[in-house]
Amino acid sequence: MEEVIPDNTAQETGPVFLRTVIRRDVYDRLKSFAMEYETGRGDWDFGVAIQLLLDSYFESRNPTLNEKLDLILSMQSNQEPEEPKIEKKFVEMLGGTKIEVTGE
């Protein structure tokens, strides 16, 4: 892998030209991923795809996020299931009196 930094790029945050050799199937997968995030003008960029993949990779390795998810899941599994609420059905008589209907 060769990294080429143009002379006119004095800042550390400036662009870097990255030249490497990858397998054809990896190239095809990266290209299709990059094309999913194209701009409104129809442009797409390998750099954006690589940035998204790296962000996703490092977020998945974040232990605090995983610990929070584990805590939420354990809290849900520890809760006792609520008993189903029984709906009471009433029949209204002619005089306005309501009578509870039991059983079906």
C-alpha positions as CSV (number, residue, x, y, z in Angstrom):
1,M,0.0,0.0,0.0
2,E,1.4,3.4,-1.0
3,E,0.4,6.7,0.5
4,V,1.0,9.7,-1.6
5,I,0.6,13.2,0.0
6,P,0.6,16.1,-2.5
7,D,3.1,18.8,-1.7
8,N,0.4,21.5,-1.6
9,T,-1.4,19.7,1.3
10,A,0.1,21.3,4.4
11,Q,-2.7,20.5,6.8
12,E,-3.1,17.1,8.5
13,T,-6.8,17.1,7.7
14,G,-6.2,17.5,4.0
15,P,-6.8,14.9,1.3
16,V,-4.5,11.9,0.9
17,F,-4.2,9.9,-2.3
18,L,-4.2,6.2,-1.3
19,R,-3.0,3.6,-3.8
20,T,-3.4,-0.1,-3.1
21,V,-4.1,-3.4,-4.8
22,I,-7.2,-5.4,-3.7
23,R,-8.9,-8.4,-5.0
24,R,-11.6,-7.9,-7.7
25,D,-14.4,-9.2,-5.5
26,V,-13.5,-6.8,-2.7
27,Y,-13.4,-4.0,-5.2
28,D,-16.8,-4.9,-6.6
29,R,-18.3,-5.0,-3.1
30,L,-16.7,-1.7,-2.1
31,K,-17.9,-0.1,-5.3
32,S,-21.5,-1.2,-4.8
33,F,-21.4,-0.1,-1.2
34,A,-20.0,3.3,-2.2
35,M,-22.7,3.7,-4.9
36,E,-25.4,3.4,-2.3
37,Y,-24.2,6.6,-0.7
38,E,-24.0,8.7,-3.9
39,T,-24.8,12.4,-3.9
40,G,-27.8,14.1,-5.5
41,R,-25.6,14.7,-8.5
42,G,-25.0,11.0,-9.0
43,D,-21.4,11.1,-7.8
44,W,-20.0,8.5,-5.5
45,D,-16.7,8.1,-3.7
46,F,-14.6,5.2,-2.3
47,G,-13.4,7.5,0.5
48,V,-16.9,8.0,1.8
49,A,-17.5,4.2,1.7
50,I,-14.3,3.5,3.6
51,Q,-15.1,6.2,6.2
52,L,-18.6,4.7,6.7
53,L,-17.1,1.2,7.1
54,L,-14.5,2.4,9.6
55,D,-17.1,4.3,11.6
56,S,-19.3,1.3,11.7
57,Y,-16.4,-1.0,12.7
58,F,-15.3,1.2,15.6
59,E,-18.8,1.8,16.8
60,S,-19.4,-2.0,17.0
61,R,-16.3,-2.3,19.1
62,N,-17.4,0.3,21.6
63,P,-17.8,-1.6,24.8
64,T,-20.0,1.0,26.5
65,L,-22.6,0.7,23.9
66,N,-22.6,-3.0,24.1
67,E,-22.8,-2.9,27.9
68,K,-25.8,-0.6,27.7
69,L,-27.5,-3.0,25.3
70,D,-26.8,-5.9,27.5
71,L,-28.2,-4.0,30.5
72,I,-31.4,-3.1,28.7
73,L,-31.9,-6.7,27.5
74,S,-31.3,-8.1,31.0
75,M,-33.8,-5.6,32.5
76,Q,-36.4,-6.7,30.0
77,S,-35.8,-10.4,30.6
78,N,-36.0,-9.9,34.4
79,Q,-39.4,-8.2,34.3
80,E,-42.3,-10.5,34.9
81,P,-44.8,-10.6,32.1
82,E,-47.9,-8.6,32.8
83,E,-51.0,-10.6,33.1
84,P,-53.5,-9.9,30.4
85,K,-56.2,-7.5,31.4
86,I,-59.7,-8.9,31.3
87,E,-62.1,-6.6,29.5
88,K,-65.4,-6.3,31.2
89,K,-68.3,-6.2,28.8
90,F,-71.5,-4.5,29.6
91,V,-75.0,-4.5,28.1
92,E,-77.0,-1.4,28.4
93,M,-80.7,-1.9,29.2
94,L,-83.6,0.3,28.1
95,G,-83.6,2.3,31.3
96,G,-79.9,3.1,31.1
97,T,-78.9,0.4,33.5
98,K,-75.7,-1.5,32.6
99,I,-75.3,-5.2,33.3
100,E,-71.9,-6.9,33.2
101,V,-71.8,-9.8,30.9
102,T,-69.7,-12.7,32.2
103,G,-68.4,-15.7,30.2
104,E,-69.0,-16.3,26.5
